[in-house]
Amino acid sequence: MSQPSQGDYATEQYKVPNLRFAQDTCFDGQQKLYVVVALSQQKQAQIMKTVGQVHCHNQPFPTWSLLGQALSKALFTELGLLRLKSTMELHQKDYLLFERDFDGEFVNTSDTAEATEYILEVDFGKLHDSEWLGYWKPARPVH
């Protein structure tokens, strides 16, 4: 997996759309949370189109940052609580791993050993200009 650049493009350039999940979310500050998103280039283009921009495969960080901000807003009602930790391209999809920020500091597994850990897989459904529909489920275990 590659280590992404730490730019926060989305909040500087675009209004972050409301992401509404089909099911309830109940995550608080005591949980270590990781979010995995798999996106085709077509879905990334649709995402950027909702904010009046064009997705660029060679410069994907604006798209990925926008996703992270929308996920943070939907899961925690605040922007900036998820950080893009790593990315990987596989089978013509980009896999993104976001990590929960704890009180301004990012997760350190040795410091938060007592916290409950959750890994979510998120999929995006309909994308409208001001509102996106998403679905999440617990990630499948890897054996």
N, CA, C and O atoms as a GROMACS GRO file, in nm:
protein
  572
    1MET      N    1   0.084  -0.118   0.000
    1MET     CA    2   0.000   0.000   0.000
    1MET      C    3   0.088   0.124   0.000
    1MET      O    4   0.193   0.127   0.064
    2SER      N    5   0.045   0.225  -0.070
    2SER     CA    6   0.123   0.348  -0.076
    2SER      C    7   0.078   0.444   0.033
    2SER      O    8  -0.035   0.438   0.080
    3GLN      N    9   0.168   0.533   0.072
    3GLN     CA   10   0.138   0.634   0.173
    3GLN      C   11   0.092   0.760   0.100
    3GLN      O   12   0.169   0.815   0.021
    4PRO      N   13  -0.030   0.808   0.123
    4PRO     CA   14  -0.081   0.924   0.050
    4PRO      C   15  -0.024   1.054   0.102
    4PRO      O   16   0.027   1.062   0.213
    5SER      N   17  -0.033   1.156   0.018
    5SER     CA   18   0.002   1.291   0.058
    5SER      C   19  -0.101   1.342   0.157
    5SER      O   20  -0.217   1.302   0.151
    6GLN      N   21  -0.060   1.429   0.248
    6GLN     CA   22  -0.150   1.477   0.351
    6GLN      C   23  -0.206   1.615   0.320
    6GLN      O   24  -0.200   1.704   0.404
    7GLY      N   25  -0.261   1.635   0.200
    7GLY     CA   26  -0.326   1.761   0.167
    7GLY      C   27  -0.473   1.756   0.204
    7GLY      O   28  -0.535   1.650   0.195
    8ASP      N   29  -0.529   1.868   0.244
    8ASP     CA   30  -0.672   1.873   0.275
    8ASP      C   31  -0.739   1.958   0.168
    8ASP      O   32  -0.778   2.072   0.194
    9TYR      N   33  -0.751   1.902   0.049
    9TYR     CA   34  -0.800   1.976  -0.066
    9TYR      C   35  -0.949   2.007  -0.057
    9TYR      O   36  -0.992   2.114  -0.099
   10ALA      N   37  -1.028   1.914  -0.004
   10ALA     CA   38  -1.174   1.924  -0.013
   10ALA      C   39  -1.229   2.045   0.061
   10ALA      O   40  -1.310   2.119   0.006
   11THR      N   41  -1.186   2.065   0.185
   11THR     CA   42  -1.245   2.173   0.262
   11THR      C   43  -1.200   2.309   0.212
   11THR      O   44  -1.268   2.409   0.236
   12GLU      N   45  -1.088   2.316   0.142
   12GLU     CA   46  -1.040   2.443   0.090
   12GLU      C   47  -1.113   2.483  -0.038
   12GLU      O   48  -1.132   2.602  -0.062
   13GLN      N   49  -1.153   2.386  -0.119
   13GLN     CA   50  -1.203   2.417  -0.252
   13GLN      C   51  -1.352   2.391  -0.273
   13GLN      O   52  -1.413   2.457  -0.357
   14TYR      N   53  -1.411   2.297  -0.202
   14TYR     CA   54  -1.546   2.253  -0.233
   14TYR      C   55  -1.633   2.253  -0.109
   14TYR      O   56  -1.584   2.235   0.003
   15LYS      N   57  -1.763   2.272  -0.131
   15LYS     CA   58  -1.860   2.253  -0.023
   15LYS      C   59  -1.882   2.102  -0.011
   15LYS      O   60  -1.914   2.036  -0.109
   16VAL      N   61  -1.863   2.050   0.109
   16VAL     CA   62  -1.875   1.906   0.130
   16VAL      C   63  -2.023   1.866   0.130
   16VAL      O   64  -2.100   1.915   0.213
   17PRO      N   65  -2.063   1.779   0.037
   17PRO     CA   66  -2.204   1.735   0.032
   17PRO      C   67  -2.242   1.656   0.158
   17PRO      O   68  -2.155   1.603   0.227
   18ASN      N   69  -2.370   1.649   0.187
   18ASN     CA   70  -2.419   1.568   0.298
   18ASN      C   71  -2.423   1.423   0.253
   18ASN      O   72  -2.484   1.389   0.152
   19LEU      N   73  -2.357   1.338   0.330
   19LEU     CA   74  -2.360   1.194   0.306
   19LEU      C   75  -2.458   1.136   0.408
   19LEU      O   76  -2.439   1.149   0.528
   20ARG      N   77  -2.561   1.072   0.356
   20ARG     CA   78  -2.662   1.010   0.443
   20ARG      C   79  -2.650   0.860   0.428
   20ARG      O   80  -2.653   0.806   0.318
   21PHE      N   81  -2.636   0.792   0.543
   21PHE     CA   82  -2.629   0.647   0.541
   21PHE      C   83  -2.768   0.588   0.551
   21PHE      O   84  -2.855   0.643   0.619
   22ALA      N   85  -2.790   0.476   0.484
   22ALA     CA   86  -2.919   0.410   0.486
   22ALA      C   87  -2.949   0.352   0.624
   22ALA      O   88  -3.065   0.330   0.659
   23GLN      N   89  -2.845   0.327   0.703
   23GLN     CA   90  -2.865   0.275   0.838
   23GLN      C   91  -2.806   0.373   0.940
   23GLN      O   92  -2.728   0.461   0.905
   24ASP      N   93  -2.845   0.356   1.066
   24ASP     CA   94  -2.798   0.444   1.172
   24ASP      C   95  -2.648   0.429   1.194
   24ASP      O   96  -2.590   0.323   1.169
   25THR      N   97  -2.588   0.535   1.241
   25THR     CA   98  -2.448   0.531   1.282
   25THR      C   99  -2.443   0.563   1.430
   25THR      O  100  -2.515   0.651   1.477
   26CYS      N  101  -2.359   0.494   1.503
   26CYS     CA  102  -2.352   0.515   1.648
   26CYS      C  103  -2.207   0.502   1.694
   26CYS      O  104  -2.175   0.415   1.775
   27PHE      N  105  -2.120   0.586   1.644
   27PHE     CA  106  -1.980   0.580   1.678
   27PHE      C  107  -1.946   0.700   1.765
   27PHE      O  108  -1.990   0.812   1.739
   28ASP      N  109  -1.867   0.677   1.868
   28ASP     CA  110  -1.828   0.786   1.956
   28ASP      C  111  -1.676   0.794   1.964
   28ASP      O  112  -1.606   0.723   1.892
   29GLY      N  113  -1.625   0.879   2.048
   29GLY     CA  114  -1.482   0.903   2.058
   29GLY      C  115  -1.403   0.792   2.123
   29GLY      O  116  -1.280   0.798   2.124
   30GLN      N  117  -1.468   0.689   2.179
   30GLN     CA  118  -1.397   0.581   2.245
   30GLN      C  119  -1.369   0.463   2.153
   30GLN      O  120  -1.318   0.361   2.198
   31GLN      N  121  -1.402   0.476   2.028
   31GLN     CA  122  -1.386   0.366   1.935
   31GLN      C  123  -1.278   0.397   1.833
   31GLN      O  124  -1.276   0.505   1.774
   32LYS      N  125  -1.188   0.301   1.812
   32LYS     CA  126  -1.093   0.312   1.702
   32LYS      C  127  -1.170   0.275   1.576
   32LYS      O  128  -1.226   0.165   1.568
   33LEU      N  129  -1.172   0.363   1.480
   33LEU     CA  130  -1.253   0.340   1.361
   33LEU      C  131  -1.167   0.354   1.236
   33LEU      O  132  -1.094   0.452   1.219
   34TYR      N  133  -1.178   0.255   1.150
   34TYR     CA  134  -1.116   0.257   1.019
   34TYR      C  135  -1.227   0.241   0.917
   34TYR      O  136  -1.321   0.165   0.939
   35VAL      N  137  -1.216   0.312   0.806
   35VAL     CA  138  -1.317   0.306   0.702
   35VAL      C  139  -1.248   0.269   0.571
   35VAL      O  140  -1.152   0.334   0.530
   36VAL      N  141  -1.297   0.164   0.506
   36VAL     CA  142  -1.243   0.119   0.378
   36VAL      C  143  -1.345   0.149   0.269
   36VAL      O  144  -1.463   0.117   0.283
   37VAL      N  145  -1.298   0.212   0.162
   37VAL     CA  146  -1.384   0.246   0.049
   37VAL      C  147  -1.317   0.195  -0.078
   37VAL      O  148  -1.198   0.221  -0.098
   38ALA      N  149  -1.389   0.125  -0.163
   38ALA     CA  150  -1.340   0.080  -0.293
   38ALA      C  151  -1.418   0.156  -0.399
   38ALA      O  152  -1.541   0.149  -0.405
   39LEU      N  153  -1.346   0.229  -0.484
   39LEU     CA  154  -1.411   0.314  -0.584
   39LEU      C  155  -1.352   0.295  -0.723
   39LEU      O  156  -1.230   0.294  -0.740
   40SER      N  157  -1.439   0.280  -0.820
   40SER     CA  158  -1.395   0.277  -0.959
   40SER      C  159  -1.366   0.421  -1.004
   40SER      O  160  -1.405   0.516  -0.936
   41GLN      N  161  -1.300   0.436  -1.114
   41GLN     CA  162  -1.275   0.569  -1.170
   41GLN      C  163  -1.407   0.636  -1.208
   41GLN      O  164  -1.421   0.758  -1.195
   42GLN      N  165  -1.502   0.558  -1.254
   42GLN     CA  166  -1.633   0.612  -1.291
   42GLN      C  167  -1.704   0.670  -1.169
   42GLN      O  168  -1.761   0.780  -1.177
   43LYS      N  169  -1.702   0.599  -1.057
   43LYS     CA  170  -1.767   0.649  -0.935
   43LYS      C  171  -1.696   0.774  -0.883
   43LYS      O  172  -1.761   0.867  -0.836
   44GLN      N  173  -1.564   0.778  -0.893
   44GLN     CA  174  -1.489   0.896  -0.850
   44GLN      C  175  -1.523   1.016  -0.938
   44GLN      O  176  -1.532   1.129  -0.889
   45ALA      N  177  -1.541   0.992  -1.067
   45ALA     CA  178  -1.582   1.100  -1.158
   45ALA      C  179  -1.720   1.152  -1.121
   45ALA      O  180  -1.744   1.273  -1.124
   46GLN      N  181  -1.812   1.061  -1.085
   46GLN     CA  182  -1.947   1.102  -1.043
   46GLN      C  183  -1.941   1.184  -0.915
   46GLN      O  184  -2.014   1.283  -0.901
   47ILE      N  185  -1.855   1.145  -0.822
   47ILE     CA  186  -1.840   1.218  -0.696
   47ILE      C  187  -1.795   1.361  -0.722
   47ILE      O  188  -1.854   1.455  -0.668
   48MET      N  189  -1.693   1.378  -0.804
   48MET     CA  190  -1.642   1.513  -0.830
   48MET      C  191  -1.742   1.595  -0.912
   48MET      O  192  -1.746   1.718  -0.900
   49LYS      N  193  -1.820   1.529  -0.995
   49LYS     CA  194  -1.921   1.601  -1.074
   49LYS      C  195  -2.025   1.666  -0.982
   49LYS      O  196  -2.078   1.771  -1.016
   50THR      N  197  -2.054   1.604  -0.866
   50THR     CA  198  -2.153   1.661  -0.774
   50THR      C  199  -2.107   1.794  -0.715
   50THR      O  200  -2.190   1.871  -0.668
   51VAL      N  201  -1.976   1.822  -0.717
   51VAL     CA  202  -1.926   1.950  -0.667
   51VAL      C  203  -1.876   2.038  -0.782
   51VAL      O  204  -1.805   2.136  -0.760
   52GLY      N  205  -1.915   2.001  -0.904
   52GLY     CA  206  -1.881   2.083  -1.020
   52GLY      C  207  -1.736   2.075  -1.064
   52GLY      O  208  -1.685   2.168  -1.125
   53GLN      N  209  -1.670   1.964  -1.034
   53GLN     CA  210  -1.529   1.947  -1.069
   53GLN      C  211  -1.511   1.820  -1.151
   53GLN      O  212  -1.603   1.740  -1.166
   54VAL      N  213  -1.390   1.803  -1.203
   54VAL     CA  214  -1.356   1.685  -1.281
   54VAL      C  215  -1.253   1.604  -1.203
   54VAL      O  216  -1.155   1.658  -1.152
   55HIS      N  217  -1.276   1.473  -1.192
   55HIS     CA  218  -1.181   1.384  -1.126
   55HIS      C  219  -1.063   1.358  -1.219
   55HIS      O  220  -1.082   1.332  -1.338
   56CYS      N  221  -0.944   1.365  -1.166
   56CYS     CA  222  -0.823   1.337  -1.243
   56CYS      C  223  -0.755   1.214  -1.185
   56CYS      O  224  -0.713   1.214  -1.069
   57HIS      N  225  -0.744   1.108  -1.265
   57HIS     CA  226  -0.683   0.983  -1.220
   57HIS      C  227  -0.539   1.005  -1.175
   57HIS      O  228  -0.492   0.937  -1.083
   58ASN      N  229  -0.468   1.096  -1.238
   58ASN     CA  230  -0.328   1.121  -1.203
   58ASN      C  231  -0.312   1.209  -1.079
   58ASN      O  232  -0.204   1.212  -1.019
   59GLN      N  233  -0.416   1.280  -1.039
   59GLN     CA  234  -0.417   1.365  -0.919
   59GLN      C  235  -0.545   1.337  -0.840
   59GLN      O  236  -0.635   1.421  -0.837
   60PRO      N  237  -0.554   1.220  -0.775
   60PRO     CA  238  -0.680   1.180  -0.711
   60PRO      C  239  -0.703   1.240  -0.573
   60PRO      O  240  -0.812   1.224  -0.518
   61PHE      N  241  -0.605   1.308  -0.514
   61PHE     CA  242  -0.619   1.352  -0.375
   61PHE      C  243  -0.734   1.448  -0.349
   61PHE      O  244  -0.794   1.441  -0.242
   62PRO      N  245  -0.770   1.538  -0.442
   62PRO     CA  246  -0.890   1.618  -0.415
   62PRO      C  247  -1.016   1.533  -0.399
   62PRO      O  248  -1.100   1.560  -0.312
   63THR      N  249  -1.030   1.430  -0.481
   63THR     CA  250  -1.145   1.340  -0.470
   63THR      C  251  -1.141   1.265  -0.338
   63THR      O  252  -1.242   1.257  -0.268
   64TRP      N  253  -1.026   1.210  -0.304
   64TRP     CA  254  -1.013   1.130  -0.183
   64TRP      C  255  -1.032   1.216  -0.057
   64TRP      O  256  -1.092   1.170   0.040
   65SER      N  257  -0.983   1.337  -0.061
   65SER     CA  258  -1.000   1.427   0.054
   65SER      C  259  -1.147   1.463   0.072
   65SER      O  260  -1.198   1.466   0.184
   66LEU      N  261  -1.216   1.490  -0.039
   66LEU     CA  262  -1.359   1.519  -0.033
   66LEU      C  263  -1.436   1.402   0.027
   66LEU      O  264  -1.526   1.422   0.109
   67LEU      N  265  -1.401   1.280  -0.012
   67LEU     CA  266  -1.464   1.160   0.044
   67LEU      C  267  -1.441   1.151   0.194
   67LEU      O  268  -1.534   1.125   0.270
   68GLY      N  269  -1.318   1.174   0.237
   68GLY     CA  270  -1.286   1.168   0.379
   68GLY      C  271  -1.364   1.269   0.460
   68GLY      O  272  -1.411   1.238   0.570
   69GLN      N  273  -1.379   1.390   0.407
   69GLN     CA  274  -1.454   1.493   0.478
   69GLN      C  275  -1.603   1.456   0.485
   69GLN      O  276  -1.666   1.475   0.589
   70ALA      N  277  -1.658   1.404   0.376
   70ALA     CA  278  -1.800   1.364   0.375
   70ALA      C  279  -1.824   1.248   0.471
   70ALA      O  280  -1.924   1.245   0.542
   71LEU      N  281  -1.732   1.152   0.475
   71LEU     CA  282  -1.744   1.039   0.567
   71LEU      C  283  -1.736   1.087   0.712
   71LEU      O  284  -1.814   1.043   0.796
   72SER      N  285  -1.643   1.175   0.740
   72SER     CA  286  -1.627   1.229   0.876
   72SER      C  287  -1.754   1.301   0.921
   72SER      O  288  -1.800   1.282   1.034
   73LYS      N  289  -1.808   1.382   0.833
   73LYS     CA  290  -1.931   1.457   0.863
   73LYS      C  291  -2.049   1.363   0.888
   73LYS      O  292  -2.131   1.388   0.977
   74ALA      N  293  -2.058   1.256   0.810
   74ALA     CA  294  -2.170   1.162   0.824
   74ALA      C  295  -2.156   1.074   0.948
   74ALA      O  296  -2.256   1.049   1.016
   75LEU      N  297  -2.036   1.029   0.979
   75LEU     CA  298  -2.016   0.938   1.092
   75LEU      C  299  -2.009   1.010   1.226
   75LEU      O  300  -2.054   0.957   1.327
   76PHE      N  301  -1.953   1.132   1.227
   76PHE     CA  302  -1.927   1.200   1.354
   76PHE      C  303  -1.988   1.340   1.361
   76PHE      O  304  -1.971   1.409   1.462
   77THR      N  305  -2.057   1.384   1.257
   77THR     CA  306  -2.116   1.519   1.245
   77THR      C  307  -2.012   1.630   1.251
   77THR      O  308  -2.048   1.744   1.279
   78GLU      N  309  -1.886   1.600   1.227
   78GLU     CA  310  -1.779   1.699   1.222
   78GLU      C  311  -1.687   1.668   1.104
   78GLU      O  312  -1.667   1.552   1.069
   79LEU      N  313  -1.633   1.772   1.045
   79LEU     CA  314  -1.532   1.755   0.941
   79LEU      C  315  -1.397   1.731   1.007
   79LEU      O  316  -1.374   1.770   1.121
   80GLY      N  317  -1.308   1.666   0.935
   80GLY     CA  318  -1.170   1.656   0.978
   80GLY      C  319  -1.138   1.548   1.080
   80GLY      O  320  -1.029   1.549   1.136
   81LEU      N  321  -1.229   1.455   1.105
   81LEU     CA  322  -1.201   1.352   1.204
   81LEU      C  323  -1.152   1.221   1.142
   81LEU      O  324  -1.123   1.126   1.215
   82LEU      N  325  -1.143   1.216   1.012
   82LEU     CA  326  -1.086   1.099   0.945
   82LEU      C  327  -0.966   1.144   0.862
   82LEU      O  328  -0.966   1.252   0.803
   83ARG      N  329  -0.865   1.061   0.860
   83ARG     CA  330  -0.745   1.089   0.782
   83ARG      C  331  -0.722   0.974   0.684
   83ARG      O  332  -0.740   0.857   0.718
   84LEU      N  333  -0.684   1.009   0.563
   84LEU     CA  334  -0.650   0.906   0.464
   84LEU      C  335  -0.518   0.844   0.504
   84LEU      O  336  -0.414   0.909   0.500
   85LYS      N  337  -0.523   0.718   0.543
   85LYS     CA  338  -0.403   0.649   0.594
   85LYS      C  339  -0.325   0.580   0.484
   85LYS      O  340  -0.202   0.589   0.480
   86SER      N  341  -0.395   0.511   0.392
   86SER     CA  342  -0.324   0.444   0.283
   86SER      C  343  -0.419   0.419   0.167
   86SER      O  344  -0.541   0.425   0.181
   87THR      N  345  -0.359   0.390   0.053
   87THR     CA  346  -0.435   0.364  -0.069
   87THR      C  347  -0.373   0.246  -0.143
   87THR      O  348  -0.256   0.214  -0.124
   88MET      N  349  -0.454   0.184  -0.227
   88MET     CA  350  -0.405   0.075  -0.310
   88MET      C  351  -0.495   0.066  -0.433
   88MET      O  352  -0.616   0.083  -0.423
   89GLU      N  353  -0.435   0.040  -0.548
   89GLU     CA  354  -0.513   0.019  -0.669
   89GLU      C  355  -0.510  -0.129  -0.702
   89GLU      O  356  -0.404  -0.191  -0.709
   90LEU      N  357  -0.630  -0.186  -0.721
   90LEU     CA  358  -0.641  -0.329  -0.748
   90LEU      C  359  -0.765  -0.352  -0.832
   90LEU      O  360  -0.873  -0.302  -0.800
   91HIS      N  361  -0.751  -0.427  -0.940
   91HIS     CA  362  -0.863  -0.462  -1.028
   91HIS      C  363  -0.941  -0.339  -1.073
   91HIS      O  364  -1.064  -0.338  -1.069
   92GLN      N  365  -0.871  -0.237  -1.115
   92GLN     CA  366  -0.927  -0.113  -1.169
   92GLN      C  367  -1.013  -0.037  -1.068
   92GLN      O  368  -1.104   0.036  -1.106
   93LYS      N  369  -0.983  -0.055  -0.939
   93LYS     CA  370  -1.048   0.022  -0.833
   93LYS      C  371  -0.941   0.077  -0.741
   93LYS      O  372  -0.834   0.018  -0.724
   94ASP      N  373  -0.972   0.191  -0.682
   94ASP     CA  374  -0.887   0.248  -0.578
   94ASP      C  375  -0.947   0.209  -0.444
   94ASP      O  376  -1.065   0.233  -0.419
   95TYR      N  377  -0.866   0.149  -0.359
   95TYR     CA  378  -0.906   0.114  -0.223
   95TYR      C  379  -0.845   0.217  -0.129
   95TYR      O  380  -0.724   0.238  -0.129
   96LEU      N  381  -0.930   0.280  -0.050
   96LEU     CA  382  -0.887   0.386   0.040
   96LEU      C  383  -0.911   0.341   0.183
   96LEU      O  384  -1.016   0.285   0.214
   97LEU      N  385  -0.814   0.365   0.270
   97LEU     CA  386  -0.828   0.335   0.412
   97LEU      C  387  -0.819   0.466   0.489
   97LEU      O  388  -0.716   0.533   0.489
   98PHE      N  389  -0.929   0.501   0.556
   98PHE     CA  390  -0.934   0.620   0.640
   98PHE      C  391  -0.924   0.576   0.786
   98PHE      O  392  -0.972   0.469   0.823
   99GLU      N  393  -0.862   0.660   0.867
   99GLU     CA  394  -0.840   0.631   1.008
   99GLU      C  395  -0.903   0.742   1.092
   99GLU      O  396  -0.896   0.859   1.055
  100ARG      N  397  -0.964   0.706   1.203
  100ARG     CA  398  -1.029   0.802   1.294
  100ARG      C  399  -0.925   0.881   1.371
  100ARG      O  400  -0.828   0.825   1.422
  101ASP      N  401  -0.946   1.010   1.379
  101ASP     CA  402  -0.861   1.101   1.455
  101ASP      C  403  -0.916   1.111   1.597
  101ASP      O  404  -1.034   1.143   1.615
  102PHE      N  405  -0.834   1.085   1.698
  102PHE     CA  406  -0.875   1.097   1.837
  102PHE      C  407  -0.828   1.229   1.893
  102PHE      O  408  -0.708   1.247   1.916
  103ASP      N  409  -0.920   1.324   1.917
  103ASP     CA  410  -0.890   1.451   1.981
  103ASP      C  411  -0.768   1.521   1.921
  103ASP      O  412  -0.679   1.567   1.993
  104GLY      N  413  -0.765   1.529   1.790
  104GLY     CA  414  -0.657   1.600   1.723
  104GLY      C  415  -0.533   1.516   1.699
  104GLY      O  416  -0.443   1.560   1.628
  105GLU      N  417  -0.525   1.398   1.755
  105GLU     CA  418  -0.412   1.309   1.732
  105GLU      C  419  -0.466   1.182   1.668
  105GLU      O  420  -0.573   1.133   1.704
  106PHE      N  421  -0.392   1.131   1.573
  106PHE     CA  422  -0.440   1.013   1.503
  106PHE      C  423  -0.414   0.888   1.584
  106PHE      O  424  -0.329   0.887   1.674
  107VAL      N  425  -0.486   0.784   1.553
  107VAL     CA  426  -0.486   0.661   1.631
  107VAL      C  427  -0.346   0.604   1.643
  107VAL      O  428  -0.274   0.589   1.544
  108ASN      N  429  -0.309   0.572   1.766
  108ASN     CA  430  -0.187   0.500   1.796
  108ASN      C  431  -0.232   0.376   1.871
  108ASN      O  432  -0.282   0.387   1.982
  109THR      N  433  -0.215   0.259   1.813
  109THR     CA  434  -0.273   0.138   1.872
  109THR      C  435  -0.219   0.110   2.011
  109THR      O  436  -0.290   0.049   2.091
  110SER      N  437  -0.098   0.150   2.043
  110SER     CA  438  -0.047   0.125   2.177
  110SER      C  439  -0.112   0.216   2.280
  110SER      O  440  -0.126   0.176   2.396
  111ASP      N  441  -0.154   0.337   2.241
  111ASP     CA  442  -0.218   0.430   2.334
  111ASP      C  443  -0.366   0.405   2.353
  111ASP      O  444  -0.423   0.447   2.453
  112THR      N  445  -0.430   0.338   2.259
  112THR     CA  446  -0.576   0.320   2.265
  112THR      C  447  -0.614   0.172   2.268
  112THR      O  448  -0.716   0.132   2.212
  113ALA      N  449  -0.531   0.092   2.335
  113ALA     CA  450  -0.555  -0.053   2.337
  113ALA      C  451  -0.689  -0.089   2.400
  113ALA      O  452  -0.748  -0.191   2.365
  114GLU      N  453  -0.738  -0.004   2.493
  114GLU     CA  454  -0.865  -0.035   2.558
  114GLU      C  455  -0.985   0.003   2.474
  114GLU      O  456  -1.097  -0.038   2.506
  115ALA      N  457  -0.966   0.078   2.369
  115ALA     CA  458  -1.078   0.121   2.285
  115ALA      C  459  -1.127   0.007   2.196
  115ALA      O  460  -1.049  -0.079   2.154
  116THR      N  461  -1.256   0.007   2.170
  116THR     CA  462  -1.315  -0.090   2.079
  116THR      C  463  -1.274  -0.053   1.937
  116THR      O  464  -1.273   0.064   1.900
  117GLU      N  465  -1.240  -0.154   1.857
  117GLU     CA  466  -1.195  -0.128   1.721
  117GLU      C  467  -1.302  -0.172   1.621
  117GLU      O  468  -1.356  -0.282   1.630
  118TYR      N  469  -1.330  -0.084   1.525
  118TYR     CA  470  -1.425  -0.114   1.419
  118TYR      C  471  -1.362  -0.085   1.284
  118TYR      O  472  -1.292   0.015   1.267
  119ILE      N  473  -1.388  -0.173   1.189
  119ILE     CA  474  -1.348  -0.150   1.052
  119ILE      C  475  -1.474  -0.160   0.968
  119ILE      O  476  -1.543  -0.262   0.967
  120LEU      N  477  -1.505  -0.052   0.897
  120LEU     CA  478  -1.626  -0.045   0.816
  120LEU      C  479  -1.591  -0.048   0.668
  120LEU      O  480  -1.491   0.010   0.626
  121GLU      N  481  -1.674  -0.114   0.592
  121GLU     CA  482  -1.670  -0.103   0.446
  121GLU      C  483  -1.783  -0.010   0.407
  121GLU      O  484  -1.897  -0.028   0.449
  122VAL      N  485  -1.752   0.090   0.326
  122VAL     CA  486  -1.853   0.186   0.284
  122VAL      C  487  -1.870   0.179   0.133
  122VAL      O  488  -1.773   0.171   0.058
  123ASP      N  489  -1.995   0.181   0.090
  123ASP     CA  490  -2.028   0.183  -0.051
  123ASP      C  491  -2.118   0.303  -0.076
  123ASP      O  492  -2.200   0.339   0.009
  124PHE      N  493  -2.103   0.365  -0.191
  124PHE     CA  494  -2.183   0.482  -0.225
  124PHE      C  495  -2.290   0.443  -0.324
  124PHE      O  496  -2.264   0.376  -0.424
  125GLY      N  497  -2.412   0.487  -0.296
  125GLY     CA  498  -2.526   0.464  -0.384
  125GLY      C  499  -2.547   0.585  -0.473
  125GLY      O  500  -2.458   0.624  -0.548
  126LYS      N  501  -2.665   0.643  -0.463
  126LYS     CA  502  -2.699   0.758  -0.546
  126LYS      C  503  -2.623   0.882  -0.500
  126LYS      O  504  -2.609   0.908  -0.380
  127LEU      N  505  -2.574   0.956  -0.596
  127LEU     CA  506  -2.500   1.078  -0.570
  127LEU      C  507  -2.574   1.195  -0.633
  127LEU      O  508  -2.588   1.203  -0.755
  128HIS      N  509  -2.621   1.286  -0.550
  128HIS     CA  510  -2.684   1.408  -0.597
  128HIS      C  511  -2.596   1.525  -0.557
  128HIS      O  512  -2.508   1.509  -0.472
  129ASP      N  513  -2.618   1.640  -0.615
  129ASP     CA  514  -2.532   1.755  -0.590
  129ASP      C  515  -2.514   1.786  -0.442
  129ASP      O  516  -2.402   1.809  -0.397
  130SER      N  517  -2.622   1.788  -0.366
  130SER     CA  518  -2.612   1.829  -0.226
  130SER      C  519  -2.619   1.712  -0.128
  130SER      O  520  -2.592   1.730  -0.009
  131GLU      N  521  -2.656   1.593  -0.176
  131GLU     CA  522  -2.669   1.480  -0.085
  131GLU      C  523  -2.627   1.350  -0.153
  131GLU      O  524  -2.665   1.323  -0.267
  132TRP      N  525  -2.548   1.272  -0.082
  132TRP     CA  526  -2.506   1.141  -0.128
  132TRP      C  527  -2.570   1.036  -0.039
  132TRP      O  528  -2.594   1.061   0.080
  133LEU      N  529  -2.599   0.920  -0.094
  133LEU     CA  530  -2.652   0.809  -0.017
  133LEU      C  531  -2.542   0.703  -0.006
  133LEU      O  532  -2.481   0.665  -0.106
  134GLY      N  533  -2.516   0.657   0.115
  134GLY     CA  534  -2.413   0.557   0.137
  134GLY      C  535  -2.463   0.442   0.221
  134GLY      O  536  -2.567   0.452   0.287
  135TYR      N  537  -2.388   0.334   0.220
  135TYR     CA  538  -2.419   0.215   0.298
  135TYR      C  539  -2.290   0.170   0.364
  135TYR      O  540  -2.184   0.175   0.302
  136TRP      N  541  -2.297   0.128   0.489
  136TRP     CA  542  -2.179   0.074   0.555
  136TRP      C  543  -2.211  -0.061   0.615
  136TRP      O  544  -2.327  -0.091   0.645
  137LYS      N  545  -2.108  -0.143   0.632
  137LYS     CA  546  -2.122  -0.272   0.700
  137LYS      C  547  -1.987  -0.302   0.764
  137LYS      O  548  -1.885  -0.249   0.721
  138PRO      N  549  -1.987  -0.387   0.866
  138PRO     CA  550  -1.859  -0.428   0.923
  138PRO      C  551  -1.774  -0.498   0.817
  138PRO      O  552  -1.825  -0.576   0.737
  139ALA      N  553  -1.646  -0.468   0.816
  139ALA     CA  554  -1.557  -0.529   0.715
  139ALA      C  555  -1.547  -0.680   0.737
  139ALA      O  556  -1.554  -0.728   0.850
  140ARG      N  557  -1.532  -0.751   0.628
  140ARG     CA  558  -1.514  -0.897   0.636
  140ARG      C  559  -1.376  -0.928   0.693
  140ARG      O  560  -1.278  -0.862   0.658
  141PRO      N  561  -1.367  -1.026   0.780
  141PRO     CA  562  -1.235  -1.062   0.833
  141PRO      C  563  -1.148  -1.125   0.725
  141PRO      O  564  -1.197  -1.192   0.634
  142VAL      N  565  -1.019  -1.101   0.736
  142VAL     CA  566  -0.923  -1.159   0.643
  142VAL      C  567  -0.847  -1.267   0.716
  142VAL      O  568  -0.786  -1.242   0.819
  143HIS      N  569  -0.851  -1.389   0.663
  143HIS     CA  570  -0.782  -1.501   0.730
  143HIS      C  571  -0.670  -1.552   0.643
  143HIS      O  572  -0.600  -1.646   0.681
   0.00000   0.00000   0.00000
